[in-house]
Amino acid sequence: MEYSHVPVMWNELRFFLEPVAVKGGVFVDCTLGEGGHSRLMLDEFPGVNIVAFERDPEILKIAQERLSSYGGRITFINANFKTVEDYLSRKMDVHAFLYDFGISSFHFERSGRGFSFRDDEPLDMRLDGESKMSAGDIINHASEMELTEIIADYGQERWAKRIAQFICRARRDTSIKTSRELAELVLRAIPARYHVRNIHPATRVFQALRIAVNDELSAITKSLPAAIGILAPGGRICAISFHSLEDRIVKNEFRRAARGCTCREEQCRCKGVPRISILTKKPVVPGEEEIRNNKRARSARLRVAEKL
C-alpha cells in the first residue's frame, strides 16, 4: 500500500528523543496518523515501546496494518489525545510524548470528507464520531456573525466578514454542499488583487472550519498539562505545530509549566514549583532540504520541553 503522509522533522525529533530513548520505556505518539513517526521511532530506538493515539478509526486501520510487524511493541488507542489521562497513568514509565498537530495527507487526498478545496467532496471534515456538526452544518446553519467569528478567530482571515456575507447570500437559494462550491464562493468574496500567489484564497477558511468542527485547539490545551503530569522525570515532550494558533498554545502551556503555574490566571500568583525546562527557546524549523522534498513541511514548528 502507498502511504500519503510524509512525517516531518524526523532529524530534529531524533536529536531531541535520542537522549531519553536509551532509557527505554514508553513513547506516546499522540497523533498517529498513518504511522510514519511511530515506524521511525520503532526502527531507530529498539528499546522503546509505543502507545499510539488516533481519533479517526479509518486512518487507524491503515496504521495498524502498516505497523503490524512490530507486534507487541506498539499499542493502538482509538481516541482523541485530549483523553491521555484516561488511558495512561503516572505509574507508567513514559519517557516521551510526541504531538504532530498537522492533519494527515490521507485526509486531504483520500478521505473524501471535504478537507481539500481542490476536490469536489461533501463538506464534512469530521475526524471522528465525537464531532456532531459537520463543516456543511456550520456553513449552512451558523449565523453570519458566528461564521465571521469562526473564520476570523480560527482562520485569521482578514476578509472573514465579507466571506460570511457571501456564504449567507448564496445559501438563501440552495445549500452549499461541497468543498468546491465553498472554495469558489471564497474565491469570489476576496477581491482578486488581494489573492496571494501560490496560496489558494480558501486556505484559511478551510483551516477555520476544520478546527471548529473537531475542536482542535481545546484538545491541545487539555492534553499538554496532562502529558506533563504523566511524563517521567527527565522525559521529553515534542510538539510540532503548523500554524500560529497551535504554536501559541504550546508556547504558553510550556511557559506556565516552566514557571510552575497551576492557577492558569493571566497574572500568575500561585508561585508553584517549575515542572519542566524548555529546551527550545525559539521553535525549531525544518531544513531547506526537507522543505524542498516535502512542501507541507514548510510551516512546521517544533518546540521541546523536558520534565524536571
C-alpha positions as CSV (number, residue, x, y, z in Angstrom):
1,M,0.0,0.0,0.0
2,E,1.2,3.5,-0.8
3,Y,1.0,6.0,2.1
4,S,0.1,9.6,1.6
5,H,1.7,11.3,4.7
6,V,5.4,12.1,4.9
7,P,6.4,12.5,8.6
8,V,8.0,15.9,9.2
9,M,11.2,17.0,11.0
10,W,12.4,13.5,11.8
11,N,16.1,14.5,12.1
12,E,15.2,17.2,14.6
13,L,13.0,14.8,16.6
14,R,15.7,12.1,16.7
15,F,18.1,14.7,18.1
16,F,15.8,15.5,21.0
17,L,14.5,12.0,21.6
18,E,17.7,10.0,21.4
19,P,18.9,11.0,25.0
20,V,15.7,9.6,26.5
21,A,15.4,6.6,24.2
22,V,18.4,5.0,25.9
23,K,16.3,4.6,29.0
24,G,13.8,2.5,27.0
25,G,10.3,2.7,28.5
26,V,7.2,4.1,26.7
27,F,6.9,6.8,24.0
28,V,3.5,8.2,23.4
29,D,2.6,9.1,19.8
30,C,-0.5,11.3,20.4
31,T,-1.2,11.8,16.7
32,L,-0.5,8.5,15.0
33,G,-2.0,9.2,11.5
34,E,-0.7,6.6,9.0
35,G,2.1,5.7,11.5
36,G,5.0,7.4,9.9
37,H,6.6,8.8,13.0
38,S,5.9,5.7,15.1
39,R,7.6,3.5,12.5
40,L,10.7,5.7,12.5
41,M,10.8,5.6,16.3
42,L,10.4,1.8,16.5
43,D,13.2,1.3,13.9
44,E,15.5,3.8,15.5
45,F,15.0,3.0,19.2
46,P,14.7,-0.8,19.7
47,G,14.3,-0.4,23.5
48,V,11.2,1.7,23.2
49,N,7.6,0.7,23.1
50,I,4.9,3.0,21.8
51,V,1.3,3.9,22.9
52,A,-0.3,5.5,19.9
53,F,-3.5,7.6,19.9
54,E,-5.5,8.2,16.7
55,R,-9.1,9.6,16.8
56,D,-10.0,8.7,13.2
57,P,-10.9,4.9,13.0
58,E,-10.4,4.8,9.3
59,I,-6.8,6.0,9.3
60,L,-6.1,4.0,12.4
61,K,-6.8,0.8,10.4
62,I,-4.2,1.9,7.9
63,A,-1.6,2.5,10.6
64,Q,-2.4,-0.9,12.3
65,E,-1.7,-2.7,9.0
66,R,1.4,-0.7,8.4
67,L,2.9,-1.4,11.8
68,S,1.6,-5.0,12.3
69,S,5.2,-6.4,12.0
70,Y,6.2,-4.6,15.3
71,G,3.8,-6.8,17.3
72,G,3.6,-6.1,21.0
73,R,5.9,-3.1,20.8
74,I,3.0,-0.8,19.9
75,T,-0.4,-0.4,21.5
76,F,-3.1,1.4,19.5
77,I,-5.8,3.5,21.1
78,N,-8.7,4.9,19.0
79,A,-9.3,8.1,21.0
80,N,-8.6,11.9,20.9
81,F,-5.3,12.7,22.5
82,K,-7.1,15.0,24.9
83,T,-8.0,11.9,26.8
84,V,-4.5,10.7,27.6
85,E,-5.1,10.8,31.3
86,D,-7.9,8.3,30.8
87,Y,-5.5,5.7,29.3
88,L,-2.1,6.5,30.8
89,S,-1.0,6.8,34.5
90,R,1.9,8.3,36.3
91,K,3.0,4.8,37.2
92,M,3.8,4.1,33.6
93,D,7.4,4.5,32.5
94,V,6.7,7.3,29.9
95,H,9.8,9.0,28.6
96,A,8.4,10.9,25.7
97,F,5.3,12.4,24.2
98,L,5.1,13.4,20.5
99,Y,2.4,15.7,19.1
100,D,2.2,16.4,15.3
101,F,-0.8,18.6,15.0
102,G,-0.8,18.6,11.2
103,I,-3.8,16.9,9.5
104,S,-2.6,13.8,7.7
105,S,-2.2,13.9,3.9
106,F,-4.7,11.0,3.9
107,H,-7.4,13.3,4.9
108,F,-6.7,15.8,2.2
109,E,-6.1,13.2,-0.6
110,R,-8.1,10.1,0.2
111,S,-10.7,10.6,2.9
112,G,-13.4,12.1,0.7
113,R,-14.6,14.3,3.5
114,G,-14.1,17.7,2.0
115,F,-10.8,18.7,3.7
116,S,-9.4,19.9,0.4
117,F,-10.7,22.8,-1.7
118,R,-9.2,21.2,-4.8
119,D,-11.7,18.4,-4.9
120,D,-15.5,18.3,-5.1
121,E,-16.4,16.4,-2.0
122,P,-19.2,16.6,0.6
123,L,-18.4,19.3,3.3
124,D,-17.8,17.0,6.3
125,M,-14.3,17.5,7.8
126,R,-15.1,15.3,10.9
127,L,-12.2,13.3,12.2
128,D,-14.4,11.0,14.3
129,G,-17.9,10.4,15.7
130,E,-17.3,12.8,18.6
131,S,-17.9,15.8,16.3
132,K,-21.7,16.1,16.0
133,M,-21.7,19.0,13.5
134,S,-20.1,18.7,10.0
135,A,-18.5,21.6,8.1
136,G,-21.6,21.7,6.0
137,D,-23.8,22.1,9.0
138,I,-21.8,25.1,10.1
139,I,-21.7,26.7,6.7
140,N,-25.4,26.3,6.1
141,H,-26.8,27.0,9.6
142,A,-24.5,29.3,11.5
143,S,-25.4,32.9,11.6
144,E,-23.4,35.5,9.7
145,M,-21.8,36.7,13.0
146,E,-20.9,33.1,14.0
147,L,-19.4,32.4,10.6
148,T,-17.4,35.7,10.8
149,E,-16.0,34.8,14.2
150,I,-15.1,31.2,13.2
151,I,-13.3,32.4,10.1
152,A,-11.6,35.3,11.8
153,D,-10.6,33.5,15.0
154,Y,-9.6,30.1,13.7
155,G,-8.5,31.1,10.2
156,Q,-7.1,34.6,11.0
157,E,-8.7,35.7,7.8
158,R,-8.9,39.5,7.3
159,W,-11.9,39.1,4.9
160,A,-13.9,37.0,7.3
161,K,-16.9,39.3,7.4
162,R,-17.2,39.6,3.6
163,I,-16.8,35.8,3.2
164,A,-19.5,35.2,5.7
165,Q,-21.8,37.6,3.8
166,F,-21.2,35.8,0.5
167,I,-21.9,32.5,2.2
168,C,-25.2,33.7,3.8
169,R,-26.3,35.2,0.5
170,A,-25.5,32.1,-1.5
171,R,-27.3,29.7,0.9
172,R,-30.6,31.6,0.6
173,D,-31.1,29.9,-2.8
174,T,-29.6,26.5,-2.1
175,S,-27.5,24.7,0.4
176,I,-23.7,24.8,0.0
177,K,-22.9,21.1,-0.2
178,T,-19.4,20.5,-1.5
179,S,-15.9,21.7,-0.8
180,R,-15.6,23.1,-4.4
181,E,-18.7,25.1,-4.0
182,L,-17.4,26.7,-0.9
183,A,-13.9,27.3,-2.4
184,E,-15.4,29.1,-5.4
185,L,-17.5,31.3,-3.1
186,V,-14.5,32.3,-1.1
187,L,-12.6,33.0,-4.4
188,R,-15.4,35.4,-5.4
189,A,-15.6,37.0,-1.9
190,I,-11.9,38.0,-1.7
191,P,-11.0,40.7,-4.3
192,A,-8.6,39.3,-6.9
193,R,-5.9,41.9,-6.2
194,Y,-5.6,40.5,-2.6
195,H,-5.1,36.9,-3.7
196,V,-1.7,35.6,-2.6
197,R,0.5,33.9,-5.1
198,N,0.7,30.1,-4.6
199,I,-1.8,30.1,-1.7
200,H,-5.4,29.4,-2.5
201,P,-7.7,32.1,-1.1
202,A,-9.8,29.5,0.6
203,T,-6.9,28.0,2.6
204,R,-7.7,29.9,5.8
205,V,-11.4,29.3,5.6
206,F,-11.0,25.5,5.3
207,Q,-8.5,25.6,8.2
208,A,-11.0,27.5,10.4
209,L,-13.9,25.1,9.6
210,R,-11.7,22.1,10.3
211,I,-10.6,23.5,13.7
212,A,-14.2,24.4,14.6
213,V,-15.7,21.0,13.6
214,N,-13.1,19.0,15.5
215,D,-12.5,21.3,18.5
216,E,-8.8,21.0,17.8
217,L,-7.4,23.8,19.9
218,S,-9.1,22.9,23.2
219,A,-7.8,19.4,22.8
220,I,-4.2,20.7,22.8
221,T,-4.9,22.9,25.8
222,K,-6.3,20.0,27.8
223,S,-3.7,17.4,26.7
224,L,-0.4,19.1,27.3
225,P,-0.7,19.7,31.0
226,A,-1.9,16.1,31.4
227,A,1.1,14.8,29.5
228,I,3.5,16.8,31.6
229,G,1.9,15.2,34.7
230,I,2.3,11.7,33.3
231,L,5.8,12.1,32.0
232,A,8.7,10.5,34.0
233,P,11.4,12.9,35.3
234,G,13.9,13.6,32.5
235,G,11.3,12.7,29.9
236,R,10.5,15.0,27.0
237,I,7.6,16.4,25.1
238,C,7.9,17.3,21.4
239,A,5.2,19.3,19.8
240,I,5.0,20.1,16.1
241,S,2.6,22.9,15.1
242,F,1.6,24.1,11.6
243,H,0.0,27.5,12.3
244,S,0.4,30.2,14.9
245,L,-2.8,29.3,16.8
246,E,-1.4,25.8,17.7
247,D,2.2,27.1,18.3
248,R,0.9,29.9,20.6
249,I,-0.9,27.3,22.8
250,V,2.2,25.1,23.0
251,K,4.4,28.1,23.9
252,N,2.0,29.3,26.6
253,E,1.5,25.9,28.1
254,F,5.2,25.2,28.3
255,R,5.8,28.6,29.8
256,R,3.2,28.0,32.5
257,A,4.7,24.7,33.4
258,A,8.2,26.1,33.4
259,R,7.0,28.7,35.9
260,G,5.2,26.2,38.0
261,C,1.9,27.9,37.3
262,T,-1.2,25.9,38.2
263,C,-3.7,28.7,38.7
264,R,-3.8,29.5,34.9
265,E,-4.5,33.1,35.6
266,E,-3.2,35.8,33.3
267,Q,-1.2,37.3,36.1
268,C,0.1,34.2,37.9
269,R,0.3,34.4,41.7
270,C,0.4,30.7,42.6
271,K,4.3,30.6,42.9
272,G,4.3,26.9,42.1
273,V,7.3,24.7,41.6
274,P,8.7,24.6,38.0
275,R,7.7,21.3,36.3
276,I,9.6,21.5,33.0
277,S,12.6,23.0,31.4
278,I,12.1,24.4,27.9
279,L,14.8,23.1,25.5
280,T,13.8,25.2,22.5
281,K,14.0,29.0,23.3
282,K,12.5,29.5,19.8
283,P,10.7,27.0,17.7
284,V,12.9,24.8,15.6
285,V,12.1,24.9,11.8
286,P,12.7,22.3,9.0
287,G,15.9,22.4,7.0
288,E,15.9,23.7,3.4
289,E,16.4,20.2,2.0
290,E,13.3,18.8,3.8
291,I,11.2,21.8,2.6
292,R,12.4,21.1,-1.0
293,N,11.4,17.4,-0.7
294,N,8.1,18.0,1.2
295,K,6.5,21.4,0.7
296,R,4.0,20.6,3.5
297,A,6.8,20.8,6.0
298,R,7.5,24.5,5.3
299,S,5.1,25.7,8.1
300,A,6.2,23.2,10.7
301,R,7.4,24.5,14.1
302,L,8.9,22.2,16.8
303,R,9.0,23.0,20.5
304,V,10.5,20.6,23.1
305,A,10.4,20.6,26.9
306,E,12.0,18.3,29.5
307,K,10.3,17.2,32.7
308,L,12.2,18.2,35.8
